[in-house]
Amino acid sequence: MPTLRSQLFKLYFSARNSRLPLDRPIPDQRETMDRRGLQLLPMAEGMLASPVNAFGVPSEWIDLRETRSDRAFLYLHGGGYFIGSCQSHRGFVSHIARASGCRALLPEYSLAPEHQFPAGLLDARAAYRFLLAQGYSPDRIIIGGESSGGGLTLALLQTLRDEGMPMPAGAVLLSPWTDLSGTGNSLRTRARSDPWLRPAGIPIVADRYRGSTPTDHPLVSPLYADLSGLPPMLLHVGNDEILLDDSTRLASRARSAGVIASLKVWKGMWHAFHAFYPWVPEARQAHREVGEWVATRMETGAVPEPLPEPLPEPLPETVPEAKHDSISRRSYRRRSAQLGSAPQSRAAATEGSGGLDRQQDQRQLGGLAAGR
């Protein structure tokens, strides 16, 4: 049963958000998200943020002096791939980092529509390679994010796997956006209960990010990907959000591929409710549960047994068949390999044809030891 505080906040937020137009200017949306993040989402007690250049990607380290220095959480922020920054997410990520006992790296990856797919993915890959170059062992790294940051996490994991890179210890996916095609039933069944997202906005935001890439390409919509070989993942999703099926179907497909996927559906919660921790008790509880899961992965390499969670409604066992040859396994592996083997700076990531065939600057990997 949701707390009274969360129910009241949901009613208020739904009434306020329903009046906002979907086509607001992007600069206004970015400024609003950054300002509200700074003003309304305080840092966790004792946490500090400091700027760092992660192989060309402007980023921040967020940590506590007492945090174990051998643990890192690469957090990829949400915002539909077109808004979000260190300013908007610094406070939120500090609470996730503190709960997890990790030092967090928060990159400001390239945003659409100025920098369409795969620019953000290339920046995320650069940030992961930066962690390896800093001496972090892969089994002491967690990758995660909320909403589009969850989708980007899954795209990054596929890329690392197909390039033969060492995989992280696990992935934390908070209300991940995994299907930019918008085929989930929850877009219809949860449309009136989600105070944050509206179905009509999904194709608008998806088109900004994907450009000419098909929406069902596995690096754009990880729901359509071959998930085999990915590390254990924790999924949190609200029962009242339109992207509910993006998580439940992903968990089903991951398990079918042999991936350990712990799914929790939070009753009465909405999209990315974790970010509303100043007002919603469930968000703070979710932070603690994320921290416990991460700690277990780091300490023992085991995966906590999830509590049984009944699915909110019958779900299809499969996703629609891909319509494009570009996401077939053979073609996909060839295209993924063409991402290259070196980190990409923000400037280089936006040059060239805009597709997956960009050449990388091999010199940026100068100090990266083989096999790290």
C-alpha positions in Angstrom: 0.0 0.0 0.0 1.5 3.4 -1.0 2.1 5.8 1.8 -0.3 8.7 2.2 2.5 11.2 1.5 3.3 9.6 -1.8 -0.4 9.5 -2.8 -0.8 13.2 -2.0 2.4 14.1 -3.9 1.3 12.1 -6.9 -2.1 14.0 -7.0 -0.3 17.3 -6.8 2.3 16.5 -9.4 -0.2 15.0 -11.8 -2.3 18.1 -11.7 0.7 20.3 -12.3 2.4 18.3 -15.0 -0.8 17.7 -17.0 -0.9 21.4 -17.9 2.6 21.4 -19.4 2.7 21.4 -23.3 4.7 18.6 -24.9 6.3 20.9 -27.4 8.0 23.3 -25.0 11.4 24.6 -26.3 14.2 22.2 -25.5 16.4 24.9 -23.9 13.6 25.8 -21.6 13.2 22.2 -20.5 16.9 21.8 -19.9 17.0 25.0 -17.8 14.0 24.0 -15.8 15.4 20.5 -15.1 18.8 21.8 -14.1 17.3 24.6 -11.9 14.9 22.2 -10.1 17.6 19.7 -9.6 19.8 22.2 -7.9 17.1 23.7 -5.8 15.0 20.7 -4.8 17.3 17.7 -4.8 19.8 18.1 -2.0 23.1 16.2 -1.9 23.3 13.4 0.7 25.0 14.4 3.9 28.8 14.5 3.6 28.9 13.8 -0.2 31.1 15.9 -2.4 31.1 16.6 -6.1 34.2 17.5 -8.2 34.6 17.9 -12.0 36.7 15.4 -14.0 37.4 14.9 -17.7 36.5 11.3 -18.5 38.4 10.7 -21.8 36.8 13.9 -23.2 33.4 13.6 -21.6 32.7 16.3 -18.9 31.8 14.4 -15.7 31.7 14.6 -12.0 33.0 12.4 -9.3 30.5 12.2 -6.4 31.8 10.5 -3.3 32.2 10.5 0.5 35.6 10.5 2.2 34.8 7.3 3.9 33.6 5.5 0.8 35.7 2.5 -0.3 37.8 3.8 -3.1 37.8 0.4 -5.0 34.1 0.7 -5.8 32.7 2.8 -8.7 29.1 3.4 -9.9 28.9 4.7 -13.4 25.6 6.5 -13.4 23.9 7.5 -16.7 21.3 10.1 -16.0 17.8 10.1 -17.5 16.0 12.8 -19.4 14.8 11.3 -22.6 18.3 11.6 -24.1 17.8 15.4 -24.6 17.8 16.9 -21.1 19.7 16.3 -17.9 23.1 17.1 -16.6 25.3 17.0 -13.5 23.3 20.0 -12.2 20.0 18.2 -12.5 21.2 14.8 -11.1 24.0 15.5 -8.7 21.9 15.4 -5.6 20.0 12.3 -6.7 23.1 10.4 -7.7 24.8 11.3 -4.4 22.0 9.4 -2.5 22.4 6.4 -4.8 26.2 6.5 -4.4 26.0 6.8 -0.6 23.4 3.9 -0.3 25.6 1.8 -2.5 28.9 2.6 -0.7 30.4 3.5 -4.1 32.2 6.4 -5.7 29.9 7.6 -8.5 31.0 8.9 -11.9 28.3 11.1 -13.5 29.0 11.9 -17.1 27.4 14.6 -19.1 27.0 12.5 -22.3 26.1 14.2 -25.6 22.4 15.1 -25.8 19.9 15.0 -28.7 18.8 16.4 -31.0 22.1 18.2 -31.5 24.0 14.9 -31.0 21.9 12.0 -32.1 22.5 8.3 -31.6 25.2 6.9 -31.2 27.0 10.0 -29.7 25.7 9.5 -26.2 26.6 5.8 -26.3 30.1 6.6 -27.4 30.4 9.0 -24.5 29.1 6.4 -22.1 31.7 3.9 -23.4 34.4 6.5 -22.9 33.4 7.0 -19.3 33.5 3.2 -18.6 37.0 3.0 -20.2 38.0 5.9 -18.0 37.1 4.0 -14.9 39.2 1.0 -16.1 42.1 3.4 -16.8 41.7 4.7 -13.3 42.4 1.2 -12.0 38.9 0.1 -11.1 38.4 -3.6 -11.4 35.4 -4.6 -13.6 34.0 -6.7 -10.7 34.0 -3.5 -8.6 32.0 -1.4 -11.1 28.2 -1.0 -11.4 26.6 0.7 -14.3 23.1 2.1 -14.0 20.6 4.8 -14.6 17.0 5.8 -14.6 14.6 6.1 -17.6 16.7 6.8 -20.8 19.8 6.3 -18.7 18.6 2.7 -18.1 18.3 2.2 -21.8 21.7 3.7 -22.4 23.1 1.3 -19.7 21.8 -1.7 -21.6 23.2 -0.3 -24.9 26.6 0.1 -23.3 26.6 -3.4 -21.9 25.8 -4.8 -25.3 28.7 -2.8 -26.8 31.2 -3.9 -24.1 30.2 -7.5 -24.6 30.5 -7.4 -28.4 33.8 -5.7 -28.3 35.2 -8.2 -25.9 35.6 -5.7 -23.1 35.5 -6.8 -19.4 31.9 -6.6 -18.1 30.9 -4.8 -14.9 29.6 -6.6 -11.8 26.0 -5.6 -12.5 23.5 -3.1 -13.8 20.9 -1.1 -11.9 17.9 -0.1 -14.1 15.4 2.3 -12.6 12.3 2.6 -14.7 14.4 1.9 -17.8 13.2 3.1 -21.3 13.8 0.0 -23.3 11.3 0.2 -26.2 11.4 3.4 -28.2 8.8 1.9 -30.6 6.2 2.2 -27.8 4.6 -1.2 -28.2 4.0 -1.9 -24.5 0.4 -2.3 -23.3 1.1 -0.1 -20.3 1.3 3.0 -22.5 -2.5 2.5 -22.8 -3.4 0.9 -19.4 -1.3 3.3 -17.3 -1.9 6.5 -19.2 -4.2 8.0 -16.6 -2.2 6.9 -13.6 1.3 8.1 -14.6 1.7 11.7 -13.4 5.1 12.2 -15.1 5.0 10.8 -18.7 2.3 10.9 -21.4 2.1 8.4 -24.3 2.0 11.2 -26.9 5.4 12.3 -25.9 7.1 8.9 -26.5 7.5 9.1 -30.3 8.5 12.8 -30.1 11.4 12.1 -27.8 12.3 8.9 -29.5 12.7 10.6 -32.9 14.9 13.3 -31.4 17.4 10.7 -30.2 17.3 8.0 -32.9 17.6 10.2 -36.0 17.5 7.9 -39.0 18.2 4.7 -37.0 15.2 2.3 -36.7 13.4 2.5 -33.3 13.8 -1.3 -32.9 17.6 -1.3 -33.4 18.9 -3.1 -30.3 21.3 -0.2 -29.3 18.3 2.2 -29.4 15.7 -0.1 -28.0 17.4 -2.8 -25.9 14.2 -4.7 -25.5 14.9 -6.1 -29.0 18.5 -7.1 -28.3 20.2 -10.4 -27.7 20.7 -10.0 -23.9 22.9 -13.1 -23.4 26.1 -12.6 -21.7 25.0 -9.5 -19.8 25.7 -9.2 -16.1 23.1 -9.6 -13.3 20.6 -6.7 -13.3 18.3 -5.1 -10.8 15.1 -3.5 -12.2 12.8 -1.2 -10.3 9.6 0.1 -11.9 6.5 1.8 -10.8 3.2 -0.1 -11.2 1.5 3.2 -12.3 3.9 4.2 -15.0 3.4 4.0 -18.8 6.8 2.3 -19.2 5.9 -0.5 -16.9 6.0 -3.1 -19.7 9.5 -1.8 -20.8 10.8 -3.4 -17.5 8.6 -6.4 -17.2 9.2 -7.6 -20.8 12.9 -6.8 -20.4 13.1 -8.9 -17.3 11.4 -11.8 -19.0 13.6 -11.7 -22.0 16.8 -11.4 -19.9 15.8 -14.5 -17.9 15.1 -16.4 -21.1 18.7 -15.4 -22.3 20.2 -16.8 -19.1 20.7 -13.4 -17.4 19.9 -13.0 -13.7 17.2 -10.2 -13.6 15.7 -9.2 -10.2 12.5 -7.2 -10.8 10.5 -5.2 -8.3 7.3 -3.5 -9.2 6.5 -0.8 -6.8 2.8 -0.4 -6.1 1.4 3.1 -6.6 4.6 4.5 -7.9 5.3 6.3 -11.1 8.1 6.7 -13.6 11.5 7.3 -12.0 10.0 7.8 -8.6 13.5 7.3 -7.1 14.3 10.9 -7.9 11.5 12.2 -5.6 13.3 11.3 -2.4 12.7 14.7 -0.6 9.0 14.0 -0.6 8.3 10.3 -1.2 9.3 7.7 1.5 9.2 4.9 -1.1 12.0 6.6 -3.0 14.2 6.5 0.0 13.4 2.9 0.7 14.2 2.1 -3.0 17.6 3.8 -2.5 18.3 1.5 0.4 17.3 -1.6 -1.6 19.5 -0.5 -4.5 22.4 -0.1 -2.0 21.8 -3.6 -0.5 21.8 -5.2 -3.9 25.0 -3.4 -5.0 26.7 -4.2 -1.7 25.9 -7.9 -2.1 27.3 -7.9 -5.7 30.5 -6.2 -4.5 31.1 -8.3 -1.4 30.3 -11.8 -2.5 29.6 -11.7 -6.2 26.2 -13.2 -5.3 22.8 -11.8 -6.3 20.2 -11.2 -3.6 17.1 -13.3 -4.0 14.3 -11.0 -5.0 10.9 -11.1 -3.2 8.3 -12.7 -5.4 6.6 -9.9 -7.4 3.3 -10.7 -9.2 3.2 -9.2 -12.6 0.5 -6.5 -12.8 -1.1 -8.0 -15.8 -0.5 -10.8 -18.4 2.3 -9.9 -20.7 3.4 -11.3 -24.0 6.2 -13.9 -23.9 7.9 -12.3 -26.8 8.4 -8.9 -28.3 7.4 -8.1 -31.9 9.8 -9.4 -34.5 12.4 -6.9 -35.7 11.5 -5.4 -39.1 14.9 -4.3 -40.1 17.9 -6.3 -41.2 20.1 -3.9 -39.2 19.2 -5.5 -35.9 19.7 -9.1 -36.9 22.4 -10.7 -34.8 24.9 -11.0 -37.6 24.5 -7.5 -38.9 24.3 -6.1 -35.4 27.6 -7.6 -34.3 29.2 -6.2 -37.4 27.9 -2.7 -36.8 28.7 -2.8 -33.1 32.2 -3.8 -33.8 32.5 -0.7 -36.0 32.1 1.5 -33.0 35.8 0.9 -32.5 37.9 0.0 -29.5 38.9 3.4 -28.1 37.0 6.1 -26.2 35.5 8.9 -28.2 35.7 12.5 -27.2 32.5 14.6 -27.3 33.7 16.5 -30.3 34.8 13.5 -32.2 31.5 11.7 -31.4 29.5 14.3 -33.3 31.6 14.3 -36.5 31.3 12.2 -39.6 28.3 10.4 -41.0 26.2 10.2 -37.8 25.9 6.4 -38.1 27.7 3.5 -36.5 30.6 3.4 -38.8 32.7 6.2 -37.2 36.4 5.8 -36.8 37.8 6.2 -33.3 40.8 8.2 -32.1 43.1 5.3 -31.0 45.5 7.7 -29.3 43.1 8.4 -26.4 43.7 4.9 -25.1 47.5 5.4 -24.7 47.7 4.6 -21.1 45.1 1.9 -20.9 46.7 -1.5 -20.0 45.7 -4.5 -22.1 43.0 -6.6 -20.5 42.0 -3.9 -17.9 
